Amino acid sequence: MTTTKKASSYIPKNPDFIECNIEKTLDVLGGKWAFLVIRELFGGTLRFGELQRRIPSVSPRALTSTLRHLEEHGVLEREVFPTVPVTVEYTLTPKGQDLHVICHEMKLWAARWT
């Protein structure tokens, strides 16, 4: 004969660690400028100066840092052309393009609630 515990008397254990995919996503995206950079690159390849003009509130240092971070995490690709001065273009990778749905949902949320 087996005994079963009543559902009302069951106390679940507290897990030591719960993996959070939202946290992983935020780690990949980095700082506050990432979504704005990604949003601009949805329209296609852009140069540093073009990104800076489209996001006027970002400093050159913050933009450089954001671009490097996103490149390191495979969200965008950086292509350098041997011109004088050097031309650098940024393009979203398939991983970066996949963020389009998230950005669209964030736009909808803001339109509803702000």
N, C-alpha and C positions, 0 to 999 in steps of 0.2 A: 504494500500500500504506500503510495507516494503522497507527500503533503505538498500543497501549493500555497504560496503566500497570497494574501489578499492584495489586490492592486492598491488599496488605500494605505497599506502598511509598508509598501515597498519604498525604500529610499535609494535613489540612484547614487552611484559613486561619482565623485567629481573628477573628471579627467585631468591629467597633468597638463596636457597640451591639446588644443583643437586647431587643426590646420585651417587657416582662413584664406580663401582664394581672393577675397577682396583686398586683403593686406598684400598678397603677392602682386596683384594688379597695380596697387598704389606704389609699391616698391619699384616696379618696372617703369611706371610713368614718372616717378620722381616728383619734382617740385610743382609749384602752382602754375608755371608757364607751359607745362607739357601739353595740356589739352588745347591751349590756344595755338601752339605751334602745329600740333597734329591737325587741328581744324583747318588751318591755312593750307597745309599740305594735301588735304583731301582734294583740292582743286588741281593738283599737279605739282611738278617739280618747281622749286623756288630757290633763289640765291639768298645768301645771308642778308644783304641789303633790302631785298624785297620783303623778307620776313620781318625785318626790323621796322620797315615802313607800315606794314600791315598790323603790327602789334606795337604801337608807339610807346606804350607804357613800360615795355621791357628794356632794361639796360643792355648794352652790348655784352657785358660780362655775364649777366644772367642768361641771355639768349645763347651764348657760346656754351655755357655750362649745361643748359637744357639740351642743346643739340648733341653734345658729346654723350650725355647720359642716355638719350634715346638711341643713339647709334650703338653704344656699348650693349644695349639690351635688345638690339635687333629690330627696333621699331622703325628706324629710318636708315637710309643709305646716304653716304656722303661721297660725291664724286668730284675729284679735283682735276682741273684742266690746266695744262702748262702754258698759261698766258701771262702777260705782264700788265697789271698785277694778276696774281693767281685768281682764277674763277673757281668757286666752289658751289655746287648745287646739291640740294637735299631733296630726296624722294622717299615717300613711305614704302616700306616693304609690305608684303602680304600680311605680316603680323600687325603692322601699323594700320593698314586698310581695314583690318578686322575690327578696329576700334570705332568704326563709323557708326555702328548700331548703338554703342554705348553713348557716344556724343549726341546722337539724335535723341535718345531717351532722356539725356540730361537737359537738352533744349526743351523737350516737351514738359518735363517736370518744372523747369523754371517758368515756362509760359503759364502753367496752371497755378503755381504757388507763389510767384513773386510779383 
